[in-house]
């Protein structure tokens, strides 16, 4: 069976041009259907709440950014197998810092205002090296091996400065430079 209805044009759902589509009421479509609950207030509340939450999160990030102190200078210590097990301690110069517990971490951080020294052990696992991330200031490093203090240089770090303490070329005591078989012991052990 064929229909003899006129062809529909774009945007037209039926009926004559200018008339509402068949089956629709003549009520305007710009408001909620009759009997539907009002949703404007809850939607506005959610939008305002989202805005307040966004401002609070940005404020918390800004506060954390302003109050966090990030070390900008580095003391890099480079050793070799002769210094296996050597302990490097870094403390602010002139500070009577208490003894620190030894850790096997190759990186450490300290604010200048703290008097707790930083400690690292030079070992094969960390390539006989250690990095200390510090605030600008004057520091004293102590190198100990087998209970003996081998060196205590004092150095100054400026902002974004790297101080390299290369122990490869450092003048080692005679007993640490002995070759295997001399003095009947292994160097650095």
Z-matrix of the N, CA and C atoms (Angstrom, degrees):
N
C 1 1.425
C 2 1.519 1 108.38
N 3 1.279 2 116.03 1 134.34
C 4 1.453 3 120.54 2 -177.81
C 5 1.500 4 110.33 3 -107.90
N 6 1.304 5 114.75 4 150.36
C 7 1.463 6 120.72 5 -179.20
C 8 1.514 7 108.34 6 -102.34
N 9 1.300 8 115.49 7 141.51
C 10 1.452 9 120.14 8 178.47
C 11 1.516 10 111.50 9 -104.83
N 12 1.318 11 117.32 10 26.45
C 13 1.465 12 121.01 11 179.49
C 14 1.518 13 109.09 12 -74.19
N 15 1.329 14 117.17 13 148.80
C 16 1.465 15 119.12 14 178.95
C 17 1.537 16 109.99 15 -66.37
N 18 1.315 17 117.40 16 150.38
C 19 1.470 18 119.52 17 179.36
C 20 1.524 19 110.55 18 -63.42
N 21 1.364 20 114.44 19 145.31
C 22 1.466 21 119.10 20 -179.10
C 23 1.526 22 109.73 21 -86.29
N 24 1.301 23 114.77 22 144.38
C 25 1.460 24 119.76 23 178.05
C 26 1.523 25 109.03 24 -98.32
N 27 1.335 26 115.87 25 166.75
C 28 1.457 27 121.08 26 -177.84
C 29 1.523 28 109.78 27 -60.34
N 30 1.333 29 116.64 28 132.75
C 31 1.454 30 121.98 29 178.95
C 32 1.504 31 113.26 30 86.10
N 33 1.296 32 118.56 31 -3.74
C 34 1.450 33 121.42 32 -178.13
C 35 1.523 34 108.24 33 -105.55
N 36 1.347 35 115.95 34 128.38
C 37 1.448 36 119.48 35 -177.95
C 38 1.517 37 112.23 36 -104.21
N 39 1.177 38 118.49 37 7.54
C 40 1.463 39 120.82 38 179.07
C 41 1.504 40 110.50 39 135.17
N 42 1.296 41 116.60 40 167.22
C 43 1.452 42 120.78 41 -179.01
C 44 1.511 43 110.88 42 78.63
N 45 1.293 44 115.65 43 -179.35
C 46 1.455 45 121.08 44 -179.18
C 47 1.515 46 110.01 45 -79.25
N 48 1.327 47 115.63 46 155.59
C 49 1.470 48 117.98 47 178.08
C 50 1.523 49 110.72 48 -58.33
N 51 1.348 50 114.88 49 134.93
C 52 1.458 51 119.69 50 179.14
C 53 1.497 52 113.62 51 88.51
N 54 1.330 53 118.67 52 -10.59
C 55 1.458 54 121.85 53 178.97
C 56 1.523 55 108.61 54 -98.88
N 57 1.332 56 117.28 55 150.64
C 58 1.471 57 118.52 56 176.77
C 59 1.511 58 109.82 57 -64.93
N 60 1.344 59 117.01 58 151.94
C 61 1.459 60 120.42 59 179.12
C 62 1.510 61 110.52 60 -60.21
N 63 1.294 62 114.52 61 155.20
C 64 1.450 63 120.06 62 -179.21
C 65 1.514 64 109.91 63 -63.19
N 66 1.292 65 117.00 64 139.07
C 67 1.463 66 121.80 65 178.24
C 68 1.505 67 113.44 66 89.63
N 69 1.311 68 119.87 67 -13.89
C 70 1.464 69 122.50 68 178.35
C 71 1.516 70 108.58 69 -91.48
N 72 1.318 71 115.12 70 150.08
C 73 1.464 72 118.20 71 176.27
C 74 1.515 73 108.78 72 -81.61
N 75 1.258 74 117.31 73 169.95
C 76 1.449 75 121.96 74 -178.73
C 77 1.524 76 111.74 75 -86.97
N 78 1.339 77 118.49 76 12.74
C 79 1.474 78 120.78 77 -179.95
C 80 1.519 79 109.86 78 -79.39
N 81 1.315 80 117.51 79 147.94
C 82 1.475 81 120.08 80 178.51
C 83 1.540 82 110.40 81 -66.62
N 84 1.343 83 116.91 82 152.56
C 85 1.452 84 122.34 83 -176.80
C 86 1.534 85 112.87 84 -97.13
N 87 1.305 86 118.95 85 11.48
C 88 1.461 87 120.59 86 -176.24
C 89 1.521 88 113.81 87 -87.94
N 90 1.254 89 122.32 88 -0.54
C 91 1.460 90 124.94 89 179.54
C 92 1.512 91 110.59 90 -125.08
N 93 1.326 92 116.61 91 171.03
C 94 1.466 93 119.09 92 178.28
C 95 1.515 94 109.97 93 -68.92
N 96 1.311 95 117.73 94 155.78
C 97 1.468 96 120.08 95 177.38
C 98 1.524 97 110.39 96 -61.53
N 99 1.299 98 115.76 97 156.18
C 100 1.465 99 120.15 98 -179.39
C 101 1.522 100 109.82 99 -61.39
N 102 1.326 101 116.13 100 133.29
C 103 1.449 102 121.76 101 177.17
C 104 1.521 103 113.72 102 87.69
N 105 1.348 104 119.04 103 -5.05
C 106 1.470 105 121.19 104 179.55
C 107 1.534 106 109.23 105 -79.98
N 108 1.341 107 117.26 106 145.13
C 109 1.469 108 119.43 107 179.87
C 110 1.525 109 111.21 108 -69.32
N 111 1.321 110 116.02 109 153.65
C 112 1.466 111 122.47 110 177.84
C 113 1.533 112 108.14 111 -75.58
N 114 1.334 113 118.66 112 125.87
C 115 1.458 114 122.30 113 -177.12
C 116 1.524 115 112.90 114 -111.09
N 117 1.263 116 118.82 115 -0.60
C 118 1.465 117 122.08 116 -176.34
C 119 1.514 118 113.29 117 -63.50
N 120 1.323 119 118.84 118 -45.28
C 121 1.471 120 121.52 119 -176.55
C 122 1.533 121 111.57 120 -65.30
N 123 1.327 122 121.01 121 -47.99
C 124 1.471 123 119.24 122 178.80
C 125 1.536 124 112.85 123 -63.32
N 126 1.310 125 117.88 124 -36.66
C 127 1.462 126 120.78 125 179.28
C 128 1.523 127 110.07 126 -65.58
N 129 1.334 128 116.82 127 -44.03
C 130 1.464 129 120.29 128 177.60
C 131 1.527 130 111.06 129 -62.35
N 132 1.325 131 117.19 130 -39.88
C 133 1.457 132 121.76 131 178.85
C 134 1.534 133 111.10 132 -62.61
N 135 1.320 134 118.15 133 -42.02
C 136 1.463 135 121.63 134 178.54
C 137 1.527 136 110.53 135 -66.15
N 138 1.322 137 117.95 136 -41.06
C 139 1.470 138 121.14 137 179.14
C 140 1.526 139 110.21 138 -64.60
N 141 1.323 140 117.76 139 -45.15
C 142 1.468 141 121.05 140 178.81
C 143 1.528 142 109.84 141 -64.29
N 144 1.328 143 117.52 142 -42.93
C 145 1.466 144 120.91 143 178.16
C 146 1.522 145 112.17 144 -60.31
N 147 1.329 146 117.18 145 -40.53
C 148 1.462 147 121.45 146 177.72
C 149 1.520 148 110.62 147 -63.67
N 150 1.325 149 117.32 148 -41.79
C 151 1.466 150 121.07 149 177.50
C 152 1.524 151 111.73 150 -62.75
N 153 1.341 152 116.67 151 -44.22
C 154 1.474 153 120.41 152 178.75
C 155 1.526 154 110.41 153 -63.02
N 156 1.323 155 117.87 154 -42.44
C 157 1.462 156 122.11 155 178.58
C 158 1.527 157 110.95 156 -62.66
N 159 1.318 158 117.66 157 -41.82
C 160 1.462 159 121.79 158 178.03
C 161 1.522 160 111.17 159 -61.28
N 162 1.325 161 117.10 160 -47.45
C 163 1.470 162 121.14 161 179.86
C 164 1.532 163 110.06 162 -62.83
N 165 1.321 164 118.37 163 -39.97
C 166 1.467 165 121.55 164 178.78
C 167 1.527 166 111.28 165 -64.09
N 168 1.327 167 118.09 166 -42.06
C 169 1.466 168 120.70 167 179.44
C 170 1.525 169 111.36 168 -66.44
N 171 1.322 170 117.73 169 -43.18
C 172 1.465 171 120.64 170 178.30
C 173 1.528 172 109.54 171 -63.77
N 174 1.319 173 117.74 172 -39.40
C 175 1.461 174 121.04 173 177.27
C 176 1.519 175 112.31 174 -63.38
N 177 1.327 176 117.59 175 -41.52
C 178 1.471 177 121.06 176 178.27
C 179 1.520 178 110.91 177 -64.97
N 180 1.323 179 117.71 178 -41.12
C 181 1.472 180 120.43 179 176.94
C 182 1.521 181 111.40 180 -64.55
N 183 1.317 182 117.68 181 -41.56
C 184 1.457 183 121.19 182 178.83
C 185 1.532 184 110.65 183 -63.77
N 186 1.328 185 116.90 184 -44.51
C 187 1.467 186 120.62 185 179.12
C 188 1.521 187 110.45 186 -60.04
N 189 1.331 188 117.42 187 -44.47
C 190 1.467 189 120.98 188 179.65
C 191 1.524 190 110.91 189 -64.16
N 192 1.321 191 117.52 190 -38.55
C 193 1.458 192 122.04 191 179.60
C 194 1.527 193 110.68 192 -65.36
N 195 1.324 194 117.10 193 -41.08
C 196 1.461 195 121.11 194 -177.79
C 197 1.531 196 111.82 195 -72.19
N 198 1.324 197 118.33 196 -35.55
C 199 1.468 198 120.98 197 -172.97
C 200 1.529 199 114.27 198 -94.36
N 201 1.325 200 119.17 199 -8.54
C 202 1.457 201 120.88 200 -178.69
C 203 1.521 202 110.30 201 -86.95
N 204 1.329 203 115.27 202 131.77
C 205 1.455 204 121.17 203 177.09
C 206 1.527 205 107.46 204 -99.81
N 207 1.308 206 116.02 205 123.66
C 208 1.457 207 121.20 206 -178.95
C 209 1.523 208 108.42 207 -112.75
N 210 1.348 209 117.62 208 126.09
C 211 1.464 210 119.42 209 178.29
C 212 1.524 211 110.70 210 -60.28
N 213 1.327 212 115.98 211 137.64
C 214 1.456 213 119.84 212 -178.04
C 215 1.514 214 112.72 213 -115.86
N 216 1.337 215 118.14 214 -3.22
C 217 1.456 216 121.44 215 -177.85
C 218 1.523 217 109.95 216 -122.68
N 219 1.333 218 115.62 217 157.41
C 220 1.466 219 120.26 218 -175.45
C 221 1.520 220 110.16 219 -134.50
N 222 1.318 221 115.91 220 137.00
C 223 1.459 222 122.52 221 166.28
C 224 1.518 223 105.69 222 -106.28
N 225 1.331 224 116.81 223 117.93
C 226 1.468 225 121.78 224 178.22
C 227 1.515 226 108.26 225 -108.54
N 228 1.320 227 115.95 226 125.41
C 229 1.456 228 122.18 227 179.37
C 230 1.517 229 107.80 228 -109.10
N 231 1.333 230 116.07 229 127.03
C 232 1.459 231 121.97 230 179.53
C 233 1.520 232 108.55 231 -118.41
N 234 1.330 233 116.66 232 119.72
C 235 1.455 234 121.09 233 178.23
C 236 1.510 235 110.77 234 -121.70
N 237 1.331 236 116.12 235 -163.92
C 238 1.456 237 121.90 236 176.21
C 239 1.521 238 108.90 237 -147.61
N 240 1.336 239 116.26 238 -174.32
C 241 1.461 240 120.01 239 -174.43
C 242 1.521 241 113.33 240 -62.47
N 243 1.313 242 119.31 241 -21.57
C 244 1.470 243 120.85 242 176.86
C 245 1.526 244 111.34 243 -64.99
N 246 1.326 245 116.50 244 -22.77
C 247 1.462 246 120.61 245 -178.41
C 248 1.523 247 112.15 246 -104.76
N 249 1.333 248 117.46 247 22.76
C 250 1.465 249 121.05 248 179.85
C 251 1.527 250 109.82 249 -59.29
N 252 1.318 251 116.49 250 122.49
C 253 1.461 252 121.78 251 -179.25
C 254 1.519 253 113.94 252 90.21
N 255 1.333 254 118.02 253 -0.69
C 256 1.468 255 120.50 254 178.68
C 257 1.525 256 109.43 255 -68.11
N 258 1.322 257 115.84 256 145.36
C 259 1.457 258 122.13 257 -178.75
C 260 1.526 259 108.73 258 -108.74
N 261 1.329 260 115.37 259 125.30
C 262 1.466 261 121.27 260 176.59
C 263 1.519 262 107.28 261 -107.65
N 264 1.352 263 115.56 262 125.70
C 265 1.460 264 121.88 263 179.11
C 266 1.527 265 108.20 264 -118.46
N 267 1.316 266 117.18 265 133.49
C 268 1.466 267 122.13 266 179.11
C 269 1.519 268 108.11 267 -123.06
N 270 1.346 269 115.63 268 129.11
C 271 1.463 270 121.64 269 178.37
C 272 1.522 271 108.37 270 -143.90
N 273 1.327 272 117.59 271 157.43
C 274 1.461 273 119.10 272 174.98
C 275 1.524 274 110.27 273 -57.97
N 276 1.312 275 117.77 274 139.93
C 277 1.460 276 122.03 275 -178.28
C 278 1.525 277 110.22 276 -62.46
N 279 1.317 278 116.15 277 137.26
C 280 1.451 279 121.44 278 178.55
C 281 1.513 280 114.23 279 80.43
N 282 1.323 281 117.26 280 0.27
C 283 1.466 282 120.11 281 -179.38
C 284 1.512 283 109.12 282 -87.47
N 285 1.298 284 116.88 283 130.66
C 286 1.449 285 121.65 284 174.55
C 287 1.509 286 108.69 285 -85.39
N 288 1.309 287 116.06 286 70.09
C 289 1.455 288 121.03 287 -173.44
C 290 1.517 289 111.26 288 -77.81
N 291 1.315 290 117.24 289 142.81
C 292 1.457 291 120.15 290 176.03
C 293 1.518 292 110.45 291 -69.23
N 294 1.319 293 116.27 292 160.28
C 295 1.463 294 120.71 293 179.47
C 296 1.516 295 109.67 294 -63.41
N 297 1.307 296 115.81 295 138.08
C 298 1.471 297 121.06 296 -178.82
C 299 1.513 298 109.58 297 -102.03
N 300 1.304 299 114.91 298 153.36
C 301 1.460 300 119.67 299 175.74
C 302 1.516 301 108.80 300 -73.42
N 303 1.310 302 116.39 301 139.62
C 304 1.453 303 121.53 302 -179.28
C 305 1.520 304 109.71 303 -79.44
N 306 1.338 305 115.45 304 134.70
C 307 1.460 306 119.70 305 176.62
C 308 1.513 307 108.52 306 -126.41
N 309 1.299 308 117.24 307 162.82
C 310 1.455 309 122.08 308 -179.44
C 311 1.527 310 111.17 309 -99.14
N 312 1.316 311 117.94 310 24.68
C 313 1.460 312 120.80 311 179.48
C 314 1.518 313 108.91 312 -88.40
N 315 1.335 314 117.21 313 142.38
C 316 1.453 315 120.27 314 -178.73
C 317 1.522 316 112.43 315 -95.09
N 318 1.317 317 118.35 316 -0.93
C 319 1.451 318 121.37 317 178.14
C 320 1.520 319 108.68 318 -134.93
N 321 1.317 320 116.59 319 143.44
C 322 1.451 321 121.17 320 -179.65
C 323 1.518 322 108.81 321 -149.64
N 324 1.340 323 116.63 322 160.02
C 325 1.455 324 121.92 323 -177.69
C 326 1.520 325 109.50 324 -133.28
N 327 1.341 326 116.98 325 143.58
C 328 1.453 327 120.18 326 178.21
C 329 1.525 328 109.95 327 -152.08
N 330 1.307 329 116.37 328 138.24
C 331 1.453 330 121.30 329 171.99
C 332 1.521 331 107.35 330 -84.87
N 333 1.319 332 117.73 331 148.43
C 334 1.458 333 122.15 332 -178.70
C 335 1.524 334 111.38 333 -58.48
N 336 1.327 335 117.90 334 -34.12
C 337 1.457 336 120.92 335 -176.05
C 338 1.521 337 112.96 336 -71.40
N 339 1.339 338 117.93 337 -21.63
C 340 1.454 339 120.70 338 179.05
C 341 1.521 340 109.01 339 -78.55
N 342 1.322 341 116.25 340 142.92
C 343 1.450 342 119.85 341 -179.79
C 344 1.519 343 112.06 342 -103.91
N 345 1.301 344 117.54 343 4.60
C 346 1.457 345 121.10 344 178.80
C 347 1.519 346 109.74 345 -78.01
N 348 1.323 347 118.76 346 125.62
C 349 1.464 348 119.18 347 -179.75
C 350 1.529 349 111.85 348 -73.80
N 351 1.320 350 114.49 349 155.81
C 352 1.458 351 121.60 350 175.00
C 353 1.516 352 108.00 351 -100.06
N 354 1.323 353 116.02 352 141.97
C 355 1.461 354 120.72 353 -175.65
C 356 1.521 355 109.59 354 -131.74
N 357 1.333 356 115.96 355 138.61
C 358 1.461 357 121.58 356 174.09
C 359 1.528 358 108.37 357 -141.23
N 360 1.314 359 115.60 358 150.88
C 361 1.460 360 121.95 359 178.91
C 362 1.522 361 108.16 360 -109.06
N 363 1.327 362 116.04 361 130.06
C 364 1.457 363 120.72 362 176.66
C 365 1.523 364 107.90 363 -83.09
N 366 1.316 365 116.58 364 118.63
C 367 1.455 366 120.25 365 -179.67
C 368 1.526 367 109.71 366 -148.16
N 369 1.315 368 115.70 367 170.83
C 370 1.460 369 121.29 368 -176.70
C 371 1.522 370 111.80 369 -62.56
N 372 1.332 371 116.97 370 -37.12
C 373 1.461 372 121.30 371 -178.12
C 374 1.529 373 111.63 372 -57.51
N 375 1.320 374 117.72 373 -34.46
C 376 1.465 375 122.38 374 -179.09
C 377 1.525 376 112.45 375 -105.25
N 378 1.325 377 116.75 376 17.37
C 379 1.461 378 120.48 377 176.36
C 380 1.512 379 112.73 378 68.59
N 381 1.319 380 118.18 379 27.38
C 382 1.461 381 124.14 380 179.98
C 383 1.528 382 111.10 381 54.63
N 384 1.311 383 116.01 382 37.02
C 385 1.452 384 120.70 383 179.59
C 386 1.517 385 111.00 384 -140.26
N 387 1.321 386 115.31 385 164.22
C 388 1.462 387 121.50 386 177.92
C 389 1.521 388 109.00 387 -152.33
N 390 1.324 389 115.99 388 147.53
C 391 1.464 390 122.47 389 174.89
C 392 1.516 391 108.44 390 -119.71
N 393 1.332 392 115.98 391 134.43
C 394 1.455 393 122.31 392 176.43
C 395 1.524 394 106.80 393 -118.76
N 396 1.329 395 117.05 394 121.37
C 397 1.465 396 122.36 395 -179.87
C 398 1.524 397 107.33 396 -95.09
N 399 1.341 398 116.36 397 116.76
C 400 1.458 399 122.62 398 -169.74
C 401 1.518 400 111.64 399 -129.54
N 402 1.324 401 114.58 400 157.83
C 403 1.457 402 121.33 401 169.91
C 404 1.528 403 108.11 402 -79.10
N 405 1.322 404 118.61 403 154.67
C 406 1.461 405 119.68 404 176.52
C 407 1.535 406 110.65 405 -56.19
N 408 1.338 407 116.41 406 140.30
C 409 1.460 408 121.71 407 -179.83
C 410 1.518 409 110.87 408 161.15
N 411 1.321 410 115.48 409 -170.42
C 412 1.460 411 122.09 410 179.87
C 413 1.525 412 108.10 411 -106.99
N 414 1.339 413 116.09 412 130.09
C 415 1.454 414 122.26 413 -175.48
C 416 1.520 415 110.95 414 -130.63
N 417 1.329 416 114.69 415 160.21
C 418 1.458 417 121.89 416 173.52
C 419 1.530 418 107.23 417 -123.34
N 420 1.332 419 115.39 418 128.90
C 421 1.463 420 121.06 419 176.53
C 422 1.526 421 107.71 420 -105.85
N 423 1.315 422 116.21 421 141.57
C 424 1.462 423 121.21 422 178.12
C 425 1.515 424 108.14 423 -123.63
N 426 1.338 425 115.74 424 130.09
C 427 1.453 426 122.30 425 177.45
C 428 1.525 427 108.06 426 -109.52
N 429 1.334 428 116.45 427 119.46
C 430 1.468 429 121.77 428 179.78
C 431 1.529 430 108.88 429 -122.92
N 432 1.318 431 113.91 430 139.35
C 433 1.458 432 120.38 431 176.36
C 434 1.521 433 107.85 432 -142.39
N 435 1.319 434 115.84 433 127.50
C 436 1.460 435 123.17 434 179.44
C 437 1.531 436 111.40 435 54.17
N 438 1.319 437 116.99 436 40.53
C 439 1.449 438 121.75 437 176.68
C 440 1.512 439 115.28 438 80.55
N 441 1.313 440 117.88 439 -1.12
C 442 1.472 441 121.36 440 179.65
C 443 1.521 442 109.82 441 -106.33
N 444 1.318 443 115.91 442 140.73
C 445 1.462 444 121.10 443 174.26
C 446 1.519 445 107.35 444 -84.74
N 447 1.313 446 117.06 445 119.43
C 448 1.461 447 121.72 446 -177.41
C 449 1.520 448 112.71 447 -95.58
N 450 1.321 449 117.33 448 -32.00
C 451 1.466 450 120.09 449 -177.67
C 452 1.519 451 109.93 450 -160.95
N 453 1.338 452 116.27 451 147.18
C 454 1.467 453 121.96 452 176.04
C 455 1.530 454 110.05 453 -140.45
N 456 1.324 455 117.99 454 68.32
C 457 1.465 456 118.84 455 178.70
C 458 1.519 457 111.93 456 -72.28
N 459 1.314 458 115.06 457 151.17
C 460 1.463 459 122.17 458 174.75
C 461 1.524 460 106.47 459 -111.85
N 462 1.304 461 116.93 460 138.42
C 463 1.462 462 120.18 461 -177.57
C 464 1.515 463 109.95 462 -144.68
N 465 1.321 464 114.51 463 157.44
C 466 1.455 465 121.50 464 -179.74
C 467 1.528 466 108.73 465 -115.44
N 468 1.322 467 115.72 466 135.34
C 469 1.463 468 121.40 467 178.11
C 470 1.518 469 109.69 468 -117.04
N 471 1.309 470 115.72 469 130.11
C 472 1.456 471 120.86 470 173.29
C 473 1.517 472 109.41 471 -95.64
N 474 1.320 473 117.73 472 177.57
C 475 1.470 474 120.08 473 177.80
C 476 1.529 475 110.93 474 -61.56
N 477 1.308 476 116.40 475 135.83
C 478 1.465 477 123.84 476 177.73
C 479 1.522 478 112.68 477 55.82
N 480 1.316 479 116.50 478 39.49
C 481 1.456 480 121.92 479 -179.60
C 482 1.524 481 109.21 480 -113.79
N 483 1.326 482 116.02 481 144.90
C 484 1.462 483 122.20 482 176.52
C 485 1.519 484 107.95 483 -114.68
N 486 1.327 485 116.44 484 125.22
C 487 1.459 486 122.22 485 175.33
C 488 1.513 487 107.10 486 -104.92
N 489 1.328 488 117.42 487 119.86
C 490 1.459 489 121.82 488 -178.45
C 491 1.531 490 109.01 489 -103.25
N 492 1.325 491 115.29 490 119.29
C 493 1.457 492 121.24 491 177.45
C 494 1.524 493 106.17 492 -105.92
N 495 1.327 494 115.31 493 96.36
C 496 1.457 495 121.54 494 -176.10
C 497 1.521 496 109.34 495 -91.65
N 498 1.327 497 116.15 496 112.27
C 499 1.461 498 121.19 497 -178.78
C 500 1.529 499 111.81 498 -93.36
N 501 1.337 500 117.66 499 2.59
C 502 1.471 501 120.30 500 176.31
C 503 1.521 502 110.51 501 -65.95
N 504 1.310 503 117.44 502 -41.64
C 505 1.464 504 122.19 503 -175.54
C 506 1.526 505 111.99 504 -103.16
N 507 1.292 506 116.28 505 3.50
C 508 1.452 507 121.55 506 -177.33
C 509 1.514 508 109.43 507 -68.59
N 510 1.314 509 118.21 508 143.62
C 511 1.468 510 122.94 509 -179.61
C 512 1.518 511 110.72 510 -70.23
N 513 1.323 512 117.19 511 99.41
C 514 1.454 513 122.70 512 -178.50
C 515 1.523 514 110.25 513 -80.60
N 516 1.340 515 118.47 514 147.47
C 517 1.460 516 120.47 515 174.14
C 518 1.536 517 110.33 516 -60.18
N 519 1.316 518 117.20 517 152.10
C 520 1.468 519 123.30 518 -175.47
C 521 1.527 520 112.13 519 -52.55
N 522 1.335 521 117.99 520 -43.65
C 523 1.460 522 119.40 521 -176.10
C 524 1.531 523 112.48 522 -67.26
N 525 1.341 524 118.54 523 -20.31
C 526 1.460 525 120.43 524 177.79
C 527 1.522 526 112.35 525 -88.48
N 528 1.333 527 117.61 526 -18.15
C 529 1.460 528 120.42 527 -179.82
C 530 1.520 529 111.52 528 -96.41
N 531 1.325 530 117.63 529 -0.36
C 532 1.465 531 120.75 530 -179.64
C 533 1.518 532 110.29 531 -62.94
N 534 1.316 533 115.85 532 142.65
C 535 1.457 534 121.77 533 177.74
C 536 1.524 535 109.46 534 -80.50
N 537 1.334 536 118.39 535 157.57
C 538 1.461 537 119.78 536 177.31
C 539 1.525 538 110.43 537 -54.84
N 540 1.297 539 115.32 538 134.88
C 541 1.466 540 120.26 539 -179.66
C 542 1.513 541 111.08 540 102.01
N 543 1.319 542 119.40 541 -29.98
C 544 1.466 543 121.06 542 176.17
C 545 1.511 544 108.64 543 -75.89
N 546 1.291 545 117.93 544 139.66
C 547 1.455 546 125.20 545 179.61
C 548 1.527 547 112.18 546 58.55
N 549 1.348 548 117.29 547 10.32
C 550 1.452 549 121.22 548 175.19
C 551 1.517 550 115.61 549 69.47
N 552 1.321 551 118.84 550 20.29
C 553 1.468 552 119.57 551 179.22
C 554 1.520 553 110.90 552 -144.43
N 555 1.290 554 115.43 553 160.41
C 556 1.471 555 123.59 554 179.24
C 557 1.522 556 108.00 555 -81.89
N 558 1.330 557 120.30 556 135.43
C 559 1.457 558 120.34 557 179.08
C 560 1.529 559 111.39 558 -63.19
N 561 1.329 560 114.89 559 140.45
C 562 1.465 561 120.41 560 177.13
C 563 1.507 562 113.13 561 76.45
N 564 1.295 563 119.93 562 7.59
C 565 1.470 564 121.80 563 179.92
C 566 1.507 565 110.09 564 -115.14
